[in-house]
Amino acid sequence: MVVRQEAHPGTGAAASPPQFRDAVASMRTARLRPEVFCEEMPAPQRIAPYAAALSADVTVDGTDVGTGRIIALHDPDGNDVWDGTFRCVAYARAEIEVDMVSDPMLAEVGWSWLTEALDAHGATYAMASGTVTRVATESFGGMADEVGTAQLEIRASWTPGVPAGSAPGTTPDLGPHVEAWGELLCTAVGLPPVPDGVSVMPSRRGQRGPAR
């Protein structure tokens, strides 16, 4: 998987600091499920001096049922809002059953999918924040015969950290954060967890496939 690096005009990816390049390299180590097709995308250039981004679609039986993106931001001078020099920004959208929209616990559960995925993949993080939005669409008049649809959208950001006891200036390993985002996408669309004893290995075209 190739991760595109973006910087403010005039700086260029080649001029990015070593710590950012190392963080981007760690994103490439993420292992995602075979249902997740992940590729590079243009990163925003006005949020932070340096950024790298990935997008992904979740496909089940030939149908796209979820989509998302994750962006790694870096400001060498630090950011008081982030409480650090790095920030992860993620988005996930999934098709859900229409009757789930009225579940009062859906938003809270949706947020827990993210935090549980981060914890499960050993991603060190702090300052997490975000929103969970549920959207239902119904058709009327000449379109009344069309079946209603519903989507769940999760927008989140958090500051990636390093394990306790790490040397000052240690670069955060973003691989686990990308893996957690991938798991969030799969959980949101209703895919069951990967069975114990099955690991996820890289396969062709940048996609991932399971291997025992």
Secondary structure, DSSP 8 states (H G I E B T S, - for coil): ---EEEE-TTT-GGGS-HHHHHHHHHHTT----TTEEEEE----SSSSSEEEEEEEEEEETTEEEEEEEEEEEEEEEEETTTTEEEEEEEEEEEEE-GGGTT-TTHHHHHHHHHHHHHHHTT--EEEEEEEEEEEEE---GGGTTS--EEEEEEEEEEEE---TT--TT-----HHHHHHHHHHHHHHTT-----TT-EEEE-GGG-EEEE-
